[in-house]
Amino acid sequence: MFSGVADERFGHLTPQEERLLDNIKKAFHDSDMHYIRGRRQDCLEPMCKAIDTAKTLRRSLRGEDTSNTQNKARFTAFIDAEVPAPGSGGLQVTLLDSRTGQPRDYSFSQLVYAIRCMVHENENLNAAEQPDYHILLDWDKLPT
């Protein structure tokens, strides 16, 4: 996650970077609390915030632009730095877009970004509620 950041940079966080780090910790905590309390469908919003904030913190530590421009590309690039992209054997899935009726390929990072956008619109993508979206999450299935 912190490739390209000089080691000595971590000991010299700006107040804004410290705030970003605190917000990441808070988001992980909030997500964990939702999970512990049996509210798995509510875990995604804080996790997406954590990813967005970690992306911004990394860019700041590397001296890069931290504005919201090109957020999708930056968000997916941040995930792709740690999770293999399709070209490296990572996830590649084709879904039929419910809004356009057209098939669309997604990598893992693109799938997470699509979910993030819907969560940002206050949608939990609960399959049981049958929202009009091509990515649905079955919150009734327990992980094995």
C-alpha positions in Angstrom: 0.0 0.0 0.0 2.8 2.4 0.7 5.2 1.5 -2.1 7.0 4.6 -3.3 6.9 6.3 0.1 10.2 7.0 1.8 10.5 5.3 5.2 11.4 8.5 7.0 8.2 10.1 5.7 6.1 8.0 8.1 7.7 9.8 11.1 6.8 13.2 9.7 3.0 13.2 9.0 1.4 16.5 8.5 -1.7 17.2 10.7 -3.9 16.5 7.6 -2.1 13.2 7.1 -2.6 12.3 10.7 -6.3 13.1 10.4 -6.5 10.8 7.3 -4.8 8.0 9.2 -7.3 8.5 12.1 -10.2 8.4 9.6 -8.9 5.1 8.2 -8.7 3.6 11.7 -12.2 4.8 12.5 -13.6 3.4 9.2 -12.1 -0.1 10.0 -13.4 0.1 13.5 -16.9 1.0 12.3 -16.9 -1.8 9.7 -15.7 -4.3 12.3 -18.5 -3.2 14.8 -21.2 -3.6 12.1 -19.9 -7.1 11.4 -19.7 -8.1 15.1 -23.3 -6.8 15.6 -24.5 -8.9 12.7 -25.0 -5.9 10.4 -22.8 -7.2 7.5 -24.7 -5.1 5.0 -23.5 -2.0 6.8 -19.8 -3.0 6.6 -19.3 -1.8 3.1 -19.8 1.9 3.6 -17.0 2.4 6.1 -14.7 0.0 4.2 -15.2 2.0 1.0 -14.4 5.2 3.0 -11.3 3.5 4.3 -10.1 2.6 0.8 -10.8 6.1 -0.5 -9.0 7.7 2.5 -6.1 5.3 2.3 -5.7 6.1 -1.4 -5.6 9.8 -0.5 -3.1 9.3 2.3 -0.8 7.3 0.1 -0.9 10.0 -2.6 -0.2 12.7 0.0 2.8 10.7 1.4 4.1 10.3 -2.1 3.7 14.0 -2.8 1.0 13.4 -5.5 -2.1 15.3 -6.2 -4.8 14.5 -3.6 -7.8 16.3 -5.3 -10.9 14.3 -6.2 -10.1 14.5 -9.9 -9.9 11.1 -11.6 -11.2 9.4 -8.5 -12.3 6.2 -10.2 -8.9 5.7 -11.9 -7.1 6.5 -8.6 -9.3 4.3 -6.5 -8.9 1.3 -8.9 -5.2 1.9 -9.2 -4.8 1.9 -5.5 -6.5 -1.5 -5.2 -4.7 -2.8 -8.2 -1.4 -2.1 -6.4 -2.2 -4.9 -4.0 -4.8 -7.1 -5.7 -3.8 -8.8 -9.0 -5.5 -7.3 -12.1 -6.9 -9.6 -14.8 -3.6 -9.5 -16.7 -1.8 -10.9 -13.7 -4.4 -13.7 -13.1 -6.8 -11.6 -11.0 -10.6 -11.6 -11.2 -12.3 -10.8 -14.4 -16.0 -11.2 -14.5 -18.6 -10.2 -17.1 -22.0 -8.9 -15.9 -25.0 -7.8 -17.8 -25.5 -4.1 -16.9 -29.1 -3.8 -15.7 -29.3 -0.2 -16.8 -28.0 -0.5 -20.3 -28.6 -4.2 -21.0 -25.1 -4.5 -22.3 -22.4 -6.9 -20.9 -19.6 -5.3 -19.1 -16.3 -6.7 -17.9 -15.1 -5.9 -14.3 -11.8 -6.5 -12.6 -11.8 -6.8 -8.8 -11.0 -3.1 -8.4 -13.7 -2.1 -10.9 -16.3 -4.3 -9.1 -15.4 -2.7 -5.7 -15.6 0.8 -7.3 -19.0 0.0 -8.7 -20.2 -1.2 -5.3 -18.7 1.9 -3.7 -20.7 4.1 -6.0 -23.9 2.4 -5.1 -23.1 2.4 -1.4 -22.4 6.2 -1.8 -26.0 6.5 -3.0 -27.1 4.7 0.2 -27.8 1.4 -1.5 -26.6 -1.8 0.2 -27.3 -3.9 -2.9 -29.2 -6.5 -0.9 -30.2 -9.2 -3.3 -33.3 -9.9 -1.0 -34.6 -6.4 -1.8 -34.1 -6.8 -5.5 -32.7 -3.4 -6.3 -32.4 -2.4 -10.0 -28.7 -3.0 -10.3 -26.6 -5.7 -11.8 -24.4 -6.2 -8.8 -26.3 -7.8 -5.9 -24.9 -9.0 -2.6 -26.5 -11.9 -0.7 -26.2 -10.8 2.9 -28.1 -13.9 4.1 -25.2 -16.3 3.2 -22.6 -16.8 5.8 -19.0 -16.9 4.7 -17.4 -20.4 4.9 
